[in-house]
Amino acid sequence: MRVEQVALPVLRWVNGKPRLAPALDRLLQPFNPFSRTLNVDPYPAYERLRAEGPMVFHRGLNTWLVTSHELCEEVLRSPASVDRGDLFDVVSPWSKLSPTERATFTRSLLLVDPPDHTRLRKLVSRAFTPRTVERIEPRIREIAEGLVAKAALEDRVDLFAAVFAPLPIYVIGELLGIPEDDWDRLKGWSDELAKVIDPVDAFVPAEMARAVAELDEALDGWIAVRRAALGDDLLSKLLEAESDDGGGRLDRAELRSMVAILMTAGHETTSGLLGNAVVALDGRPDLRERLASDADVAGPAVEELLRFDSPVQNTDRMVQEPMTVGGCEVKPGQQITMLIGAANRDPQRFDRPAELDFDRPDNRPLSFGHGIHHCIGAALARQEAKTVLPLLYRELPAHRVDVSGVRWKRSMTLRGPVRLPVQR
């Protein structure tokens, strides 16, 4: 029996008992990834861990924790595995999913290694090109303008619910060529499927099965339309994409997996980026004014906001062959957890890392990964942020965050508010 079979369910149970939180903190020293305080502000915990070294072995979790930007880059470039299919086989509630449901996740770009990853990446890259993002830029602006204009009518509004949650999923719907009538259904499926990403709160297998089945049925209909007449949308291009080295096309399970990961990863990371940005900028009227008035600052601003408070706080690799990282000997079977949020504030890499600086030179945050698993939708997320943030501060210049009403996502991996009230 693997440690995760017992450890994760027990830790979830303890995590749901606030009175036991101090005991869990002591048990998981020097770093408790289940701590509720991490959801609100993880950075003090990162700095305490960094003081112990750039790479620390956590015996309770059987994982190496990395806070160094340089070492995170090194591991992300390494051949260490992202395949966690074994967890889906033995750890509840993942193990309660059917083979078809598991394949929605285990056959995605996020969780496969070369050579399968190489084949899938080539096929998807042929469809998801820079031109794909350029083609929908006017629609991104149009969708954002509609959502922001509606929010601006209110003296008090939850920006997450009104703008940041719907925008990314509507853009994904537009990108895939899915009818607007189905966009809100996409949001519901995305919210459910995203629960698989994180082990903090166990999902309900029956609800996950329902979401996968409904997505599968809808996908059949969308595919049938395109079989009759392919268009210029991403779903048509995914159906058309064919490898030039005999790898063939995406099969049905891979296509479903690709649509699912575009929905969940594209939605969760972009909404987190936008929410974190608004919280970070609330005390910086100078930077809000620059975003509202200077079109040239949007690109550097988004990079700095990604660095300052990343929507993705960590990512894992499983070690299959002995490797040395930062002078540490990592054994096969051990895990390396790269704390992206900590690496993006590494003082060895960034001057004044806890300050927001839109003019920061050589700014290369790791928020969208690095190496062969770099997020394929990073350009799309950046474009959405570059569009909506300046628009937001032009249309809602007097609205400020009601800090007492902010609620943060319960997650070990993803970071962002799930309630973000602002008022004038």
C-alpha positions in Angstrom: 0.0 0.0 0.0 1.3 3.4 -0.9 1.6 6.2 1.7 -0.9 8.3 -0.3 -3.6 5.7 0.1 -3.7 6.4 3.9 -2.1 9.8 4.2 -4.3 11.8 1.8 -7.7 10.7 3.2 -6.5 11.1 6.8 -5.0 14.6 6.1 -8.3 15.6 4.4 -10.2 14.5 7.4 -7.9 16.4 9.8 -7.9 19.4 7.6 -11.7 19.6 7.9 -11.4 19.9 11.7 -10.2 23.4 12.6 -9.5 22.5 16.2 -6.9 19.9 15.0 -5.1 22.5 12.7 -2.3 23.2 15.3 -1.6 19.5 15.6 -1.4 19.1 11.8 1.0 22.1 11.6 3.3 20.4 14.2 3.0 17.0 12.4 3.9 18.5 9.0 6.8 20.8 10.0 8.6 22.5 8.3 5.7 23.1 5.9 2.0 22.2 6.0 0.5 22.4 2.5 -3.0 21.8 3.9 -2.9 24.9 6.2 -5.8 27.2 5.6 -3.5 30.2 6.2 -1.7 29.4 2.9 -4.9 30.1 0.9 -5.0 33.6 2.3 -1.2 34.4 2.3 1.3 31.7 1.6 4.4 33.9 1.4 5.4 34.0 5.1 5.4 30.2 5.1 7.5 30.2 2.0 10.1 32.5 3.5 10.3 30.3 6.7 10.9 27.3 4.5 13.5 29.2 2.3 15.5 30.0 5.5 16.1 26.2 5.8 17.6 26.0 2.4 16.7 26.2 -1.3 15.6 22.5 -1.4 14.4 20.7 1.7 13.2 17.1 2.1 9.9 16.8 3.9 9.8 13.3 5.5 6.1 13.5 6.3 5.1 14.1 2.7 8.0 12.1 1.1 8.8 15.0 -1.1 11.5 17.5 -1.8 10.3 21.1 -1.5 12.0 23.6 -3.8 11.9 27.4 -3.2 14.8 28.4 -5.5 13.9 29.8 -8.9 17.1 28.4 -10.4 16.5 24.9 -9.1 12.8 25.0 -10.1 13.8 25.8 -13.6 16.3 22.9 -13.5 13.8 20.3 -12.4 11.2 21.6 -14.9 13.7 21.0 -17.7 14.6 17.6 -16.4 13.1 14.2 -17.6 11.4 13.7 -14.2 7.9 12.3 -14.7 4.5 14.1 -14.5 2.6 10.8 -14.9 0.4 10.3 -11.8 -1.8 7.6 -13.3 -0.8 5.4 -10.4 -2.6 7.8 -7.9 -5.8 7.4 -9.9 -5.5 3.6 -9.5 -5.0 3.5 -5.8 -6.0 6.7 -4.0 -9.6 7.6 -3.2 -11.6 9.3 -4.6 -9.7 9.1 -7.9 -9.7 5.3 -7.8 -13.5 5.3 -7.7 -13.7 6.8 -11.2 -14.3 4.5 -14.2 -11.5 3.9 -16.7 -13.2 6.3 -19.2 -13.5 9.0 -16.5 -9.9 8.6 -15.4 -8.7 8.8 -19.0 -10.2 12.3 -19.2 -7.4 13.4 -16.9 -4.6 10.8 -17.2 -4.3 11.2 -21.0 -4.0 15.0 -20.8 -0.9 16.9 -21.7 -0.6 17.7 -18.0 -0.1 14.1 -16.9 1.7 12.2 -19.7 5.4 11.9 -20.3 7.3 11.5 -23.6 6.9 10.0 -26.1 3.1 10.3 -25.7 3.5 13.9 -24.5 5.7 14.7 -27.6 3.1 13.4 -30.0 0.2 15.1 -28.2 2.1 18.4 -28.0 2.9 18.4 -31.7 -0.7 17.7 -32.6 -2.1 20.3 -30.4 0.5 22.9 -31.3 -0.5 22.6 -34.9 -4.0 23.7 -33.9 -3.2 26.1 -31.1 -1.0 28.5 -32.9 -0.2 32.3 -32.2 -2.6 33.0 -35.1 -5.4 31.2 -33.1 -5.0 33.7 -30.3 -4.7 36.6 -32.7 -7.9 35.6 -34.5 -10.0 35.9 -31.4 -8.4 39.1 -29.9 -11.4 41.2 -31.0 -13.8 38.8 -29.4 -11.8 38.7 -26.2 -12.2 42.5 -26.0 -15.8 42.4 -26.9 -16.6 39.8 -24.3 -14.6 41.7 -21.6 -16.2 45.0 -22.5 -19.7 43.5 -22.0 -18.9 42.0 -18.7 -17.0 45.0 -17.3 -19.7 47.5 -18.5 -22.4 45.5 -16.6 -20.2 45.4 -13.5 -19.6 49.2 -13.7 -23.3 49.9 -13.3 -23.2 48.6 -9.7 -22.0 50.5 -6.6 -20.9 47.1 -5.1 -20.1 44.0 -7.2 -18.3 40.7 -6.9 -15.7 41.0 -9.6 -15.0 37.3 -9.5 -18.6 36.3 -10.2 -19.3 39.1 -12.6 -16.1 39.2 -14.7 -13.2 36.9 -13.8 -15.1 33.6 -13.6 -17.1 33.9 -16.8 -14.5 35.6 -19.0 -12.0 32.8 -19.4 -14.7 30.1 -20.0 -16.5 32.3 -22.5 -13.2 32.9 -24.3 -12.5 29.1 -24.4 -16.0 28.6 -25.7 -15.3 31.2 -28.5 -11.9 29.6 -29.2 -13.4 26.1 -29.6 -16.3 27.4 -31.7 -18.9 26.2 -29.1 -22.3 27.9 -29.4 -22.9 30.7 -26.9 -25.9 28.9 -25.5 -23.5 26.2 -24.1 -21.0 28.5 -22.5 -22.6 28.5 -19.1 -22.7 24.7 -19.2 -19.0 24.8 -19.9 -18.5 26.8 -16.7 -20.4 24.2 -14.6 -18.4 21.3 -16.1 -15.1 23.2 -15.7 -15.9 23.9 -12.0 -16.5 20.1 -11.4 -13.6 18.8 -13.4 -11.2 21.2 -11.7 -11.7 19.4 -8.4 -9.5 16.5 -9.7 -6.5 18.8 -9.8 -6.2 19.2 -6.1 -6.4 16.7 -3.2 -7.5 19.2 -0.4 -11.2 18.5 -0.7 -12.3 15.2 -2.0 -14.8 15.4 -5.0 -17.9 13.2 -5.2 -17.2 10.5 -7.8 -20.9 10.4 -8.9 -20.9 14.1 -9.6 -17.6 13.9 -11.5 -19.0 11.0 -13.6 -22.0 13.1 -14.4 -19.9 16.0 -15.6 -17.7 13.8 -17.7 -20.7 12.1 -19.3 -22.4 15.4 -20.0 -19.3 16.9 -21.6 -18.8 13.7 -23.7 -22.4 13.9 -25.0 -22.0 17.6 -25.8 -18.7 16.9 -27.5 -20.3 14.3 -29.7 -22.7 17.0 -31.0 -20.0 19.6 -31.6 -17.9 17.0 -33.4 -20.8 16.0 -35.6 -21.3 19.6 -36.7 -17.6 19.9 -37.7 -17.5 16.6 -39.5 -20.1 18.1 -41.8 -18.3 21.4 -42.3 -14.9 22.2 -40.6 -14.5 25.8 -39.5 -11.7 28.1 -38.4 -12.2 27.3 -34.7 -9.8 25.3 -32.4 -12.0 22.2 -32.2 -12.0 22.0 -36.0 -8.3 22.3 -36.1 -7.9 19.7 -33.4 -9.9 17.3 -35.5 -7.8 18.1 -38.5 -4.4 18.0 -36.8 -2.4 15.0 -37.9 1.2 14.0 -37.1 3.8 14.0 -39.8 5.7 11.2 -38.2 3.1 8.4 -38.3 1.6 9.4 -35.0 -1.8 9.8 -36.4 -4.6 12.1 -35.1 -6.0 12.7 -31.7 -8.2 9.7 -30.7 -11.6 10.3 -29.1 -10.4 10.0 -25.5 -7.5 12.4 -26.2 -9.8 14.9 -27.8 -12.1 14.8 -24.8 -9.1 15.2 -22.5 -7.8 18.2 -24.5 -11.1 20.0 -24.3 -11.4 19.2 -20.6 -7.9 20.6 -19.8 -8.5 23.7 -21.9 -11.6 24.3 -19.9 -10.2 23.7 -16.5 -6.6 24.9 -16.7 -7.5 27.8 -18.9 -10.4 28.9 -16.7 -8.7 28.3 -13.3 -5.4 30.0 -14.0 -6.8 33.0 -15.8 -9.5 33.8 -13.2 -6.8 33.4 -10.5 -4.4 35.7 -12.3 -7.1 38.4 -12.6 -8.3 38.1 -9.1 -4.8 38.1 -7.6 -3.9 41.1 -9.7 -6.9 43.2 -8.4 -6.1 42.4 -4.8 -2.4 43.2 -5.3 -3.2 46.5 -7.1 -5.8 47.7 -4.6 -3.2 49.6 -2.5 -1.3 50.9 -5.6 -3.2 53.8 -7.2 -0.1 54.7 -9.1 0.0 51.3 -10.9 -3.7 51.3 -11.5 -3.5 54.7 -13.2 -0.6 53.4 -15.4 -2.6 50.4 -16.5 -5.6 52.6 -17.2 -3.8 55.2 -19.2 -0.7 53.6 -20.8 -1.3 50.9 -23.4 2.4 50.0 -23.5 2.5 49.0 -19.8 -0.1 46.1 -20.0 2.4 43.5 -21.2 5.1 44.1 -18.5 2.4 44.6 -15.9 0.9 41.2 -16.5 4.3 39.5 -16.3 5.0 41.3 -12.9 1.5 40.4 -11.6 2.1 36.7 -12.6 5.4 36.8 -10.7 4.1 38.7 -7.6 1.2 36.4 -6.9 1.0 33.3 -9.2 -2.3 31.6 -9.9 -0.4 28.3 -9.9 1.5 27.9 -6.6 3.2 24.6 -7.1 3.8 21.6 -9.5 5.2 18.1 -8.9 7.5 15.7 -10.6 8.1 12.1 -9.8 11.7 10.9 -9.9 12.2 7.6 -11.8 16.1 7.6 -12.0 18.5 8.9 -9.4 19.2 12.6 -9.9 21.2 15.4 -8.2 19.5 18.8 -7.8 21.3 21.6 -5.9 23.6 19.2 -4.3 20.8 17.0 -3.0 20.6 13.3 -4.0 17.0 12.5 -5.1 16.1 8.8 -5.1 13.7 7.0 -7.5 10.2 7.1 -6.1 10.6 10.4 -4.4 8.6 13.5 -5.5 9.9 17.0 -6.1 7.4 19.8 -5.4 8.4 23.1 -7.0 6.9 25.9 -5.0 6.3 28.3 -7.9 5.0 31.0 -5.7 8.2 30.9 -3.6 10.4 30.7 -6.7 8.8 33.8 -8.2 9.9 35.7 -5.1 13.4 34.2 -4.8 15.7 37.1 -3.7 18.6 35.3 -5.5 16.7 35.9 -8.7 14.6 39.0 -8.2 15.6 42.3 -6.5 13.0 43.5 -4.0 10.9 40.4 -4.7 8.0 41.4 -2.3 7.4 44.6 -4.2 5.3 45.2 -7.4 7.4 46.8 -10.1 6.1 47.1 -13.6 9.5 48.1 -14.8 11.3 45.0 -13.5 14.1 43.9 -15.9 14.5 40.4 -17.1 11.3 39.3 -15.5 10.7 35.6 -16.1 8.2 34.1 -13.7 7.6 30.4 -13.7 3.8 30.7 -13.3 3.1 28.9 -16.5 5.8 26.4 -16.1 9.0 25.8 -18.1 10.4 23.2 -20.5 8.3 20.7 -22.4 5.4 21.1 -20.0 5.1 24.9 -20.4 1.4 25.8 -20.5 0.2 25.7 -24.0 -2.5 28.3 -23.3 -0.1 30.9 -21.6 -0.4 33.3 -24.5 -4.2 33.2 -24.3 -4.2 33.9 -20.6 -1.8 36.8 -21.0 -3.9 38.3 -23.7 -7.1 38.1 -21.6 -5.3 39.8 -18.7 -3.7 42.5 -20.9 -7.2 43.2 -22.3 -9.4 43.2 -19.1 -7.2 44.8 -16.5 -6.7 48.2 -18.3 -10.4 48.2 -19.2 -11.4 47.5 -15.6 -9.4 50.4 -14.2 -10.8 52.8 -16.8 -14.4 51.8 -16.3 -14.3 51.2 -12.5 -11.7 53.8 -11.3 -13.4 54.4 -7.9 -14.1 50.9 -6.9 -11.9 49.5 -4.2 -11.7 45.9 -2.7 -13.7 45.2 0.4 -11.0 43.1 2.0 -13.3 41.8 4.7 -15.4 40.2 2.0 -12.7 38.4 0.0 -12.8 34.6 0.1 -9.9 32.6 -1.2 -9.9 29.3 -3.1 -9.4 26.2 -0.9 -6.5 24.6 -2.8 -3.0 23.3 -2.4 -2.1 24.1 -6.0 -4.2 27.0 -7.3 -4.4 30.4 -5.8 -7.0 33.1 -6.2 -10.1 34.7 -4.7 -13.5 33.0 -5.3 -15.3 36.0 -3.9 -14.0 39.5 -4.7 -16.3 42.3 -3.7 -15.5 45.8 -4.8 -17.4 49.0 -4.0 -17.1 52.7 -4.7 
